Each structure stands twice: as C-alpha cells, then as structure tokens.
Amino acid sequence: MLHLRLITPAGKTDDVVRLIETTVGTAHLVVMTGAARDPVGDVVMCDVAREAGDELIGALRELELDRIGSIAVENIDLSLSDRADKAEDDAPGEGADAVLWEHLADATHEESTLTVTYVAFLTVATMLAACGVMLDNAILIVGAMAVGPEFGPLAGISTALVRKAPHLVWRSLWALLAGFAAAMVLTAGFSWLLDTLGLFEKSMVEAPRPNTAFIWKPDWMSFVVAFLAGIAGTLSLTSAKSGALIGVAISVTTVPAAANAAVAFSYRDYSQTWGSTWQLLANLGGIVLAGTLTLLAQKWFWAMQRERTAQLT
C-alpha cells in the first residue's frame, strides 16, 4: 500500500476527494479542512493499493495539484485493516508488478545527475578495479562492481526514452560519459602514481591474468549478460526490490572494463585499451536496450490491465 498526503486549495478539495472516492483500490480517506499553512489549503490523506497508485497520481497531476498544492507519497510497510485488504483485492493486477512512473522518473532524475559524489564513487570504484586487474584479483573486481553507481544514469536513459523526455536522455548521457571519462583519466593518473611507487609495473599488464583477462576480450556473451542484468536492474527499480541491484552491479563489467582501459592506456598497451573500451560499450548498450524494452513491456502490460478493468466496470 501507498500513503498519499495532499495539500489542496479549498476550491479543488471536492474534486480531489471525488477522484479518490471513485478510484478503485483506495481506502482510509481523511480530509482536514484549512489545516495547511504553506501553501494555504486543506490536507487530504488516503491509502491506495500500489497497483492503483500510478493511475491516481497521474489523475492528481492532471488536476495540477503538483503545481498549485502538493503530492507526497510514502510506502506503507504494514497496514492492518480490512479496508486496506479489500482495496488491494479490488485493484487490478499485483502490487509487486506495479510501476509508479512518477516515482521512477523522480528517482532516475536524481541518480542521473552529474555530481561530485557520483564522480567520486565512480572514480573510487574504477581505481579499485584497476588494483583488481593488475593483481588479477577477482574479489577486488567484484567489490569495485558493487561500488560503481553507473546504473542510475543507464536507468535514466531507458526511462527517458520510454517517457519521451529528451532532456533527461541528454542529462543521463552526460552524467554517464563525463563520469566515466573523469574516472578513467584519474585512474590513469592513479596507475602512473603507483608505478612510480613501484606498486604497479608493465609486466603486470602483460601477464596472462586468467581471472580477469575476460575484461578486455569482449564477445557476444558479454552483451547477453549485460542484457539480462539490465532486465533484472529495471525490474528491481520498478518493483521497489532494490536489493537485486547489488546482483546487477556485480554481473556486468562496466567499471572493470573502464579501469583496464585506463591502466592499459597508461602503459601504451592499445590492444587492451580498445578491447576494454568495446567491453564497456557492449555492457552499456546491453543494459540500456534491456531497460528500455523492459519498461515498454511493463507499460504495455499495465495498459492492458487498465483496459480489462474498464471493460469489467
């Protein structure tokens, strides 16, 4: 269940209440007349089944409540109520399958912004991966994958493509490309520093490295794994099962590929640099393609659910 807290101008309150009362899957409607001070108006609260939440939030935005008032949405971890149970039963579909498009757009917008923190996380992850590839240490590679924050901009691109929001596409693409460029340049400098200190040496790049050599040898399986990871990552975002993102992070070689490209370039091993770059591009492309197709499939599924519900009523 979701909990909605709305601030409505007095002249809009009746319309908002009527909308909530006629939306299948709502319960626990509360109206507090004149309770809001900034902005001035009434406070309306209700609970809604997750599977009906996107439709209700979209209708509230059509009333311009997000502009003239306020819409706040919270997840309810526990609701002991027969009315809540009935609301979930009445709403079409299953809550775990529901997509809250407004929440997804807001989350990906925040995660796809080029910030100092984002670049710092990506740089640290790339440096960790550089240590992993030089030492041929798979544990360090996995750790670097888990630290990398690059799925945010990738999800932002997919969401923007589905919602036809070109501004968010360019914003996410800029965060992705500029972030990786900065991380790779800094990692090349990090590699040079460790070489000066005697901790890295060229022979480590040229060594067989059986545990990590796959990073600069892309093939179709690299794309397949990235595609599957993109599906899992998108489903974890839309279903609020964020724990699955850790598995997504450690199943693709975006950060390790960027690290290997940077280290190889610093030692003028251009064969590994190009191989790692292609690995990086294959992973990024596979995730974006999978994420976009997954969101399109979910959008179609929920359109069918709503059409079926409308026919029944």
N, C-alpha and C positions, 0 to 999 in steps of 0.2 A: 504494500500500500504506500501511497504518497500523501503527504500532508501539504495542502496549499494554504498560504496566508496571503490574503489580498487586501490592498488598500484601494478603495473605490471612491470617486467623487459621489456625493449624495445623489446626484441626478442619474448616475449609472448603476447604483446599487440594485435596483429592481431588475434591470436587465441581466446583471451578473448572477443574481440569485435564481432567476428564471432559467438561465443557461445551466447552472449547476443542477437544479432540480430535474431538468429534462435530459441530462447526460446519464447514460447507463453506466453504472459502476461507481456512483458517488454515495457518500454517507457522511453523517456527523456534521451537518451544516450548522454553522454558528454565525450570527450577524450581530455586530456590536456597533450600534448607531453612534456616530460622532466620536468614536474612540481614537481616531487617527489625528495626529497633530502636524506631521510633516511627511507627505502632503496632507492637507486637511481633508477629512472624509470619513467614511465608515470602514470598519475592519470586517472582512468576511473570511471565514475559515471553513475548510471542509477536507475530508479524506476522499481519495479516489484510487481505484484499482490501477495498478501500474499500466495494464494493457489498455486502459481508457484515458490515461494521463495525457498522452500526446494530443489526442483529439480535443480535450478540454483546454489545454494550454494554448493550442492553436486558435481555438474559438475566442478565448480571452484576449489574445493578441489582436484578433480581428476587431474586437471592441476597443482597441487601442489602450487597453488597461496598462500595458507596459510603458506607455508614454505619459498618460495622464494620472497614473496611480502606481501600483507596484504589484509584482507577482513573485512570490518566494515559494520555492519547492524544497521539501525535505523528504528523505526516505524514512519510513516508519519501520523500525526493526521488529517491533512486537505490537500487535493490536488484538486485544481480547474483546471481541464484540461480535455478536450475531449479525448485526447490520453490516459490519465490515466483511464478514464471511459471505453474506448474501451479495454484496456489491461485487466482490471478486468472482462469484459464481455467475452473476448476470453479465459481466463484461466479457466481450468476445476474446477468444484466444487465451494464452497463458502469460502470466506476468514475466516469467523468465525469458520469453521470446520477444517481449515488447521493446520497441525502440523509442526513446524520448529524443526526438530530433533536436529540440531546442537545447536540451542538456548536452547532447553530443556536440552540437555546434559551439556551444559555450566552452566546453572542456577542450576541444581541439583548438579553438581560437587561442586559449591561454597557453596550451602546450606547444603551439607552433609559433611562438613569438621569440625572436632572436634576442635573448637577454644574456647578461654576464653570467648568471648562474647556469643557463643552458650550455653556453660555450665552455664554461669551467668543467661541468660534468662530462661533456663530450671529450674535452681535451684530456682530462684525467683518465677516462676510460681508454682513450687511444694510446696514451703513454703506458698504461698497464698492459694493454695488448702488445705494445712494442716489446716490453720486457718478456711477455709470454712467447712471442715468435722468436726472439733472439735466444731465449733459453730452451725453446721447444717444449714449453710447459703448458699442457692443456688446461691445468687448473687456473692459471693466470688468465688464459684466454676466456674461459667460462666466466670468471669474475669480471673481466672487462666488458663482456657482453651484457652482464646483468646491470652494470653501472650506466651504460650508454643510454641517453634519453632520446634517441633519434626516432622512436616510433611515434612520438607526438606529432611532429611535422608530417610524417608519412600518413598518419590517420587524418591530419588536417587537409592534405591534398585530396584524399579519397572523399572525405565529407564535402569539401568544397565543389568537387566535380559533380557529385550526385545532386547537391543543392543548387548547382549553377551559380556559384559565388566566386567569380574570377579574382576578386580582391583577396580572398582567403587563399586561393590557389597560389598566387604570387607571394603572399606573405609567408606561407608554409614552405614554398620552394626556396625563398630567400633564406629562411632560417636553416633549412637543410643544407643548401650548398655553401652558404657563408660559414655555417658552423663546422662542417667537415673541412672546408678549406683552412680555417683558422686552426682547427685541431691538428691537421696534417702538417702545417707549417711549423707549429710549436713542437710537434712530436719529432720532426726532422731536426730541429734545434736541440731537443732533448737527447736525441740519438748522438748528435755531434758532441754534446757535453759529456755523455757517458763514455764515448770513445776517447775523449781527451783524458778522462779519469781512469782509463784502462778497464772499464767495466764492459764495454762493447768493443767488438773488433770485427773486421770484414769477414774473417773466416767463419763467424757465427752465421752470417747471412748466406754464405756459400755452402754451409754444411747441409747434409741430406734432410735433417729435421723431419723425421717420419710422422710426428704427432701433429705438426702444423703446416706441412707442405701443401696441403689441400687449399690453403687460403689463397695462394696465388696461382692455382690451377683450376680455373672455373670450368664447369661443364653444365649440361642440362639439368643434372641433379641439383646443382646449386639453385637454379631457378625454381625447380619443383619444390624444394624445401622452403624457399622464401615465399612461394605462393601459398603453401599450406600454412606457414606461420602467419601470413597476412590475414588469412581467413580466421584463424584462431584469435589473433590480436583484435580484429574488428568485432568478433562476437563477444570477446571479453569486455570491450568498451560498451557495446550496446546493451549487454545484459547485466552490466554492473558487476561482473565477476572479474575484478581487476587482478586477482591472484594469478590468473592464467597469463598475464603479461610477462611474468618472470620467465615462464617456459618459452614464450615467444622470443624474448630477448636473447636467450642462450641457445636458440636453434638456428639463428642466422648469423652470417659472418660479415656484417657491415663494418663494425668497429675494428675487428682484427684485420680485415682487408685494407681499411684506411691506414692502419698502423703499419702493416707490412709494406704498403706502397711508399709511405713516408720514410721508413728506415731504409728500404732498398734504394730509394732515390738519393738519400744522403750518402750512400756508398756507390752511387752511379751504376747500380745493377738495374738497368732499364727494362730488362726482360721480366723480372719480378714486379717492377713498378707497374708495367702495363697489365700483367696478369692479375695483380691485386686490384687494379682500377676496374678491370672488367668484372671481377668478382663482386666488387662494391656496387657497380651499376646494375648487375644482374639481380642482386638482392634487393636493391631499392626499387627497381622496376617490378619485380615479382610481388613485393608487398603492396605497392600502390595499386597494381592491377587487381590483385586478390581483394584488397579492401574495397575498391570501387565496385567490383562485381558482387561482393557480399552485401554491401549496402543497397545496391539496386535490387537484389533478390529479396531483402527484407522489406524494402519499400513496396515492392510488388505484392509480397505476401500479406502485408497489413492492409493494402488497398483491397485485396480480395476478401479479407476478413470483414472489413467495414461494409463492403458491398453485400456480403452474405447476411450480415446483421441487419442492414437496411431492408433487405427483402423480407426477412422474417418479421420485422416490425411493421 
